[in-house]
Amino acid sequence: MTPESHAPTSTDDDLRPGPPPGCPAHGLGPGGLHRLHEAEDLGALYEQLREQHGPVAPVLLHDDVPMWIVLGHAENLHMVRSPSQYCRDSRIWTPLREGLVKPDHPLMPHIAWQPIASHAEGDEHKRLRGAVMGAISTIDFRSLRRYINRSTQVIVNRFCEAGEAELVSQFTEHLPMAVMCEILGMPDEYNDRLVEAARDALKGTETAIASHSYVMEALSRLTALRRAQPEEDLASYLITHPARLSDDEVREHLRLVLFAAYEATTNLLSNVLLTVLIDPRFRAQLNGGQMTVPEAVEQSLWNEPPFSTVFAYFAKQETELGGQRIRRGDGLLFAPLPANVDPRVRPDLKASMQGNRSHLAFGGGPHECPGQDIGRSIADVGVDALLMRLPDVELDCDEEELRWTASIASRHLVELPVQFAPKPPQDVQEVPNHKPVAAQRSDWQIGTAQPQAAAPAAAQPQPVAAQPQPVAVQPQPVPVPGQSAVAEPVRRKGVWQRFLSWWRGY
């Protein structure tokens, strides 16, 4: 695929001088194609591309590398569910084979082929994905949810006494990393430096490669340690799985799980909390029981999927998609963000999507995200636990002051300042059910005399009638063994009760 193959007009347009900086056409490359990485508002650009080209549009990446972006919901589903036509193996990508993509390209950590399930096909894909799914299946989600809740309390304890916090840097960027480090088997590696490195590597910045290397070094140490000393964690199960993954395969799959779950859940937590804070109707529904936290999470996955686009699919043969001619070796971006707002599936963006899980936030087909239940659990439990600890939390700035950073891969909330009444820290090490159990209440009722403790059998006195204690209402006599209880006056049944008795044969 070449830039000219994408051009909507003749190649004479390539000879025209480019627009000066600052004009509306700035950000266009060869053939008048839009550079995704230079767009200030990707959402608006996607709608412009949809109007100009339909559900599949030609665009440019860094260094003017040509690419298709799939905007339609049906087209995205067709692409990810057609492994005979499209694959994730970038080694067949024409720009890469022709040398247009340099080794230091900012998106190489996402596009370069690795020995992982998401880039494999056929039997190799079954072997690698089977190991990942097998390792994930060993997770005890009840224990995981307890750990998420405990991690939330630990993080909230850091700022609960201050009465104010910035939830992105102090909560949503930390909870997923803390949980994922525990799942993978490296809780000691969790720190601010690891959080910052993961954030930078996923942004595709100039320092992304160095940050990516920092994370990979931590995963390499984990792989070597668990190869020598397996334990009850995901890394150990990958190593001991019958698929016999090599160290490189184990390390790359740990990277895949860590980055995918971390980025997706960080953005999901931020988006759900923001919606709760800025939409009073939403929060009223949530608190009133009309919308549960899991339902709120699914609504957020429709409106603001954690990944705007996913790199990338590649055409295995010449084909057609969304009215565009796709050549063998062309690259295509799987794009959940524009697909989830496709007018053909969501003509009214304000309509509630509760109970509808047909969004593309977790992909689809053979490469559908295997860890989506982990992300959902972190979001469900984390948001619920935070709201329980800080029920009066509210936004501490005007909604217009909120800022976002957008890359081709995702849209990230920069800050979410909040305020609340100061709360004392909680003891997260307290083990439930270890305190003395309070004595059970006796079964005597108000208005009757309290029963006296029974005397020893040898000296038990003769039963006597208990004297009623003076109370506000007339007490009922307590039955005494050996004496017949005073019968209460029988009330005459009403007409309906007498009819029911006759009808039932009583």
Secondary structure, DSSP 4 states (H G I P E B T S, - for coil): --HHHH-SS-GGGGGSPPPPTTSTTTTB-GGG-BBGGG-S-HHHHHHHHHHHH-SEEEEE-GGG-EEEEE--HHHHHHHHT-TTTEES-GGG-HHHHTT-S-TT-TTHHHHS--SSGGG--HHHHHHHHHHHHHHHHT--HHHHHHHHHHHHHHHHHTTTTTTEEEHIIIIITTHHHHHHHHHHT-GGG-SHHHHHHHHHHHHT-TTHHHHHHHHHHHHHHHHHHHHHS--SSHHHHHHHSTT---HHHHHHHHHHHHHHHHHHHHHHHHHHHHHHHH-HHHHHHHHHTSS-HHHHHHHHHHHS-S-S-EEEEEESS-EEETTEEEPTT-EEEE-HHHHHT-TTT-S-TTS--TT-----TT--GGG--TTHHHHHHHHHHHHHHHHHH-TT-EESS-GGG--EEE-SS-EEE---EEE----PPP-TTPPTT-SPPPPPPPS--TTSPPPPPPPPGGGPPPP-PPPPPP-SSPPPPPP-TTSPPPPPPPPPP-HHHHHHHHHHT-
